[in-house]
Each structure stands twice: as structure tokens, then as C-alpha cells.
Amino acid sequence: MVHAFIMVKTAAGESERLLDPIRKLSRVTEGHVVAGDYDIIAEVESEEVYEVLKTASSGIQGLEGVTDTKTYISMEE
């Protein structure tokens, strides 16, 4: 199992609107609006790393209002 965190940067004022669509993506297990360099953290679980990257690129980056993402793969089992 691959466990990852996708940091999401949004356009000004868009984080609250984007939280629900991100949470509804099939591999996203949790999503939180946060303060800091990024606006949302999405927690993702999948069988393959490719599925995490697809969630970031096609799922999250495909949403209008998302300006940037950064993906971190957990090294813990």
C-alpha cells in the first residue's frame, strides 16, 4: 500500500470551495484546509505510486482554482 500526502496550492479564496471535490476523489482518504505555504493537504492511499501521481495530476490539478501541487510519498510501512 502506498500512503502519500498531496499539498495543494489554490487561487485566492478557493480553498474552502475546493476541499469537498478533493475529498470526493476515489483515493483521497482525508483532506484539510491548512495555513502555510500550501492551502490544502490531501491524504491519499493506493496500491501503486502511479495511482497517487494520477490522483495529483488528473484529479487535483484538473480542478479549476488549483494552481500547484507537491506530492510526498510516506516512507513508513
C-alpha positions in Angstrom: 0.0 0.0 0.0 1.3 3.5 -0.9 0.5 6.3 1.5 1.1 9.9 0.4 0.3 13.5 1.1 -0.5 15.9 -1.7 0.0 19.6 -0.8 -2.4 21.8 -2.8 -2.0 25.5 -3.5 -5.2 27.3 -4.6 -6.1 30.6 -6.1 -7.0 33.3 -3.5 -10.2 32.4 -1.7 -10.7 29.0 -3.4 -9.5 26.5 -0.7 -12.9 26.1 1.0 -14.7 25.6 -2.3 -12.1 23.0 -3.4 -11.9 21.0 -0.2 -15.1 18.9 -0.9 -14.3 18.0 -4.5 -10.8 16.9 -3.4 -12.2 14.8 -0.6 -14.5 13.1 -3.0 -11.7 11.8 -5.2 -11.5 8.0 -5.0 -8.1 7.6 -3.5 -8.2 10.6 -1.1 -8.8 9.4 2.5 -8.7 12.8 4.2 -8.4 16.5 3.2 -7.8 19.5 5.4 -7.5 23.3 4.8 -4.3 24.4 6.4 -2.3 27.6 7.0 1.2 27.9 5.4 2.8 27.6 2.0 0.0 25.4 0.8 -3.8 25.7 1.3 -5.0 22.1 1.4 -3.4 18.8 2.4 -4.9 15.7 0.9 -4.0 12.3 2.3 -4.0 9.5 -0.3 -3.8 5.7 -0.2 -3.4 3.4 -3.3 -1.9 0.2 -4.4 0.6 1.8 -6.8 2.7 5.0 -6.8 1.3 5.6 -10.3 -2.2 5.9 -8.9 -1.0 8.6 -6.4 0.5 10.6 -9.2 -2.6 10.2 -11.3 -4.7 11.5 -8.4 -2.4 14.5 -8.1 -2.2 15.3 -11.9 -5.5 14.3 -13.3 -7.7 14.6 -10.2 -6.5 17.5 -8.2 -4.6 19.6 -10.8 -7.6 19.2 -13.1 -9.8 21.2 -10.7 -10.3 24.8 -11.6 -8.7 27.0 -9.0 -5.8 24.7 -8.2 -2.5 26.5 -9.0 0.1 24.0 -7.8 0.6 20.6 -6.1 3.5 18.9 -4.4 3.4 15.2 -3.6 5.1 13.5 -0.7 5.2 9.6 -0.5 5.4 8.3 3.0 8.4 6.0 3.7 6.8 4.3 6.6 5.0 1.0 6.2 
